[in-house]
Amino acid sequence: MKKQVLFIGGASAYDTYEDFLIGINNVVIDLERSKTVRWNYKLPERLGDEYEVIKLDMPNRDFADYDVWKIWLEKYLPLLNNNLILIGHSMGGIFLAKYLSENKTDKDIEGLFLVAPPAIDSKGSLGKFKLDLKVLPRLSEGVEKIHLYFSTDDHIVSIDELEHYKKALPYAYVHIYGDKGHFSLLEFPELIEDIKNI
C-alpha cells in the first residue's frame, strides 16, 4: 500500500471583511510568477510511486476561515489511511498545528512537516488560525515525527515565530535556512529527503 501524503498550502486570513478588501486591493499580480510550477506541485514526481500525494485545496483561500477549513479536513480524514504524512506550508502549517493540538484524530500520523508556519499575529492577521500556545504541546501526542522549516530571509513569516514552536515542541526536528524566503521554491529536495527518511 502506498504511503499517503496530504499537502495543505498557504492562504490569507483577515479579521474583518474590510481588512480583506484592503488586502486584495494591495495584491500585486505577477503573470510570470503565476506560471511557475513550485515544489508542492512536484511532490508526486519527486516522491515517486511509493507515495500517493493528495493536495487538499481548502475553501476560500483568499479569505480563509479556520472553522471552514476544519470542516473540510474532517470530510477527508475518514477516507485516508493510517501512517499518514502531513505537510503544511504557511497558513496550511499553522492550520495543521492548531487542528492537531486541539483535536484528536483516529489516524496514526507518521510525520508532520510544517514549512514556514506562523504562530501568532506578528506580521499580520491570522484570524481564528492563531495558535493557543498553551495547548500546542499536545501536537506531539499524536504525531511520531515533527519537522519545522524556517528561513531567516522569509519576508512573510518571521524566524522569530520558530521560538514558539521550539518551546512547545522540544523534540521536533528544526531546519533553518538563510536563503529560502517563504519557501516559494521550484525545488525543495531537503523536504523530499526528510519524508523518505521516515
C-alpha positions as CSV (number, residue, x, y, z in Angstrom):
1,M,0.0,0.0,0.0
2,K,1.3,3.4,-0.9
3,K,2.1,5.9,1.9
4,Q,-0.4,8.8,1.7
5,V,0.9,12.4,1.8
6,L,-1.6,15.1,2.4
7,F,-0.5,18.6,1.5
8,I,-2.2,21.9,2.6
9,G,-0.9,25.1,1.2
10,G,-1.0,28.7,2.2
11,A,-3.8,31.3,2.3
12,S,-4.7,34.7,3.7
13,A,-6.8,35.3,6.8
14,Y,-8.3,38.6,7.9
15,D,-10.2,39.7,11.0
16,T,-12.8,41.7,9.0
17,Y,-14.2,41.9,5.5
18,E,-12.9,45.4,5.3
19,D,-9.4,44.1,6.0
20,F,-9.9,41.5,3.3
21,L,-10.8,44.2,0.8
22,I,-7.7,46.2,1.7
23,G,-5.5,43.1,1.4
24,I,-6.9,42.2,-2.1
25,N,-6.5,45.8,-3.2
26,N,-2.8,45.6,-2.3
27,V,-2.1,42.4,-4.1
28,V,0.5,42.8,-6.9
29,I,-0.2,40.5,-9.9
30,D,2.9,38.8,-11.4
31,L,1.9,36.8,-14.5
32,E,5.3,35.2,-14.9
33,R,5.3,34.0,-11.2
34,S,1.8,32.5,-11.7
35,K,3.2,30.2,-14.5
36,T,5.9,28.8,-12.2
37,V,5.5,25.2,-11.1
38,R,6.6,25.1,-7.4
39,W,7.9,22.3,-5.3
40,N,4.5,21.4,-3.8
41,Y,3.1,20.6,-7.3
42,K,6.1,18.4,-8.0
43,L,5.7,16.2,-4.8
44,P,4.2,13.2,-6.7
45,E,7.0,13.1,-9.2
46,R,9.8,13.8,-6.6
47,L,8.5,11.3,-4.0
48,G,7.8,8.5,-6.6
49,D,5.5,5.6,-6.9
50,E,5.7,4.6,-3.3
51,Y,3.6,7.6,-2.3
52,E,0.1,8.9,-3.0
53,V,0.1,12.7,-2.8
54,I,-3.2,14.4,-2.0
55,K,-3.2,18.2,-2.4
56,L,-6.1,19.4,-0.4
57,D,-7.5,22.6,-1.9
58,M,-9.0,24.4,1.0
59,P,-12.1,26.6,0.6
60,N,-11.8,30.4,0.4
61,R,-8.0,30.6,0.4
62,D,-8.1,34.4,-0.1
63,F,-10.3,34.9,3.0
64,A,-9.6,31.8,4.9
65,D,-11.7,30.8,7.9
66,Y,-10.4,28.2,10.4
67,D,-13.8,26.7,11.1
68,V,-14.5,26.1,7.4
69,W,-11.1,24.5,6.9
70,K,-11.7,22.3,9.9
71,I,-15.0,21.0,8.4
72,W,-13.2,20.4,5.1
73,L,-10.4,18.5,6.6
74,E,-12.8,16.3,8.6
75,K,-14.5,15.3,5.4
76,Y,-11.2,13.9,4.1
77,L,-9.8,12.3,7.2
78,P,-12.1,9.2,7.2
79,L,-11.0,8.5,3.6
80,L,-7.3,8.4,4.5
81,N,-5.1,5.5,5.6
82,N,-3.1,5.2,8.8
83,N,0.6,6.1,8.9
84,L,-0.3,9.4,7.2
85,I,2.2,12.1,6.3
86,L,1.0,15.7,6.6
87,I,2.7,18.7,5.0
88,G,1.5,22.3,5.7
89,H,3.0,25.4,4.1
90,S,2.5,28.8,5.7
91,M,-1.2,29.0,6.7
92,G,-1.5,25.3,5.9
93,G,1.1,24.7,8.5
94,I,-0.5,26.7,11.3
95,F,-3.8,25.1,10.4
96,L,-2.4,21.6,10.9
97,A,-0.6,22.7,14.1
98,K,-3.8,24.2,15.5
99,Y,-6.0,21.4,14.4
100,L,-3.8,18.5,15.7
101,S,-3.1,20.3,19.0
102,E,-6.8,20.9,19.7
103,N,-8.4,17.8,18.3
104,K,-7.9,14.1,18.5
105,T,-7.8,12.0,15.3
106,D,-8.0,8.3,14.9
107,K,-5.3,8.4,12.3
108,D,-1.7,7.4,13.1
109,I,0.4,10.3,11.8
110,E,3.9,9.2,10.8
111,G,5.2,12.6,10.0
112,L,4.2,16.2,10.2
113,F,6.2,18.7,8.1
114,L,5.5,22.4,8.8
115,V,7.0,24.7,6.3
116,A,7.2,28.4,7.4
117,P,4.1,28.2,9.7
118,P,3.3,31.4,11.6
119,A,2.3,31.1,15.2
120,I,1.0,34.4,16.4
121,D,0.0,37.7,14.7
122,S,3.5,39.1,14.4
123,K,3.3,40.2,10.7
124,G,-0.4,40.3,10.0
125,S,-3.7,38.8,10.9
126,L,-4.2,35.1,11.4
127,G,-7.9,35.4,12.3
128,K,-9.1,32.3,14.0
129,F,-5.9,30.4,12.9
130,K,-3.9,31.9,15.7
131,L,-2.4,29.2,17.9
132,D,-3.2,28.6,21.6
133,L,0.4,28.2,22.7
134,K,-0.8,26.6,26.0
135,V,-2.2,23.6,24.1
136,L,0.4,23.5,21.3
137,P,2.5,20.8,23.2
138,R,-0.4,18.4,22.7
139,L,0.6,18.3,19.0
140,S,3.4,15.9,19.7
141,E,1.0,13.4,21.3
142,G,-0.4,12.0,18.1
143,V,2.5,12.5,15.7
144,E,5.6,10.4,15.5
145,K,8.0,12.9,13.9
146,I,7.6,16.7,13.5
147,H,9.8,18.7,11.2
148,L,9.9,22.5,11.2
149,Y,11.3,24.6,8.3
150,F,12.1,28.3,8.6
151,S,14.3,30.7,6.7
152,T,15.9,33.8,8.1
153,D,15.1,35.8,4.9
154,D,11.4,35.0,5.0
155,H,9.5,38.3,4.4
156,I,6.1,36.8,5.4
157,V,6.8,34.6,8.4
158,S,9.5,35.9,10.7
159,I,12.1,33.5,12.0
160,D,11.0,34.7,15.5
161,E,7.9,32.5,15.1
162,L,10.1,29.4,15.3
163,E,10.7,30.1,19.0
164,H,7.0,29.4,19.8
165,Y,7.2,26.0,18.2
166,K,10.6,25.1,19.7
167,K,9.3,25.9,23.2
168,A,6.2,23.8,22.8
169,L,7.7,21.0,20.7
170,P,11.3,20.5,22.0
171,Y,11.6,17.1,20.2
172,A,10.8,18.5,16.8
173,Y,13.5,18.5,14.1
174,V,14.3,22.1,13.3
175,H,15.7,23.1,9.9
176,I,16.8,26.7,9.5
177,Y,17.9,28.2,6.2
178,G,19.2,31.6,5.1
179,D,18.1,31.7,1.5
180,K,14.7,30.1,1.0
181,G,12.5,33.1,1.7
182,H,8.9,32.0,2.2
183,F,9.7,28.7,0.5
184,S,8.1,29.7,-2.8
185,L,10.7,27.5,-4.4
186,L,10.9,25.5,-7.6
187,E,12.5,22.6,-5.8
188,F,12.7,21.6,-2.1
189,P,15.0,18.5,-2.1
190,E,15.6,18.7,1.7
191,L,11.9,18.1,2.4
192,I,11.7,15.2,0.0
193,E,14.7,13.6,1.7
194,D,13.2,14.1,5.1
195,I,9.9,12.5,4.1
196,K,11.7,9.5,2.5
197,N,13.8,9.0,5.7
198,I,10.7,8.4,7.9
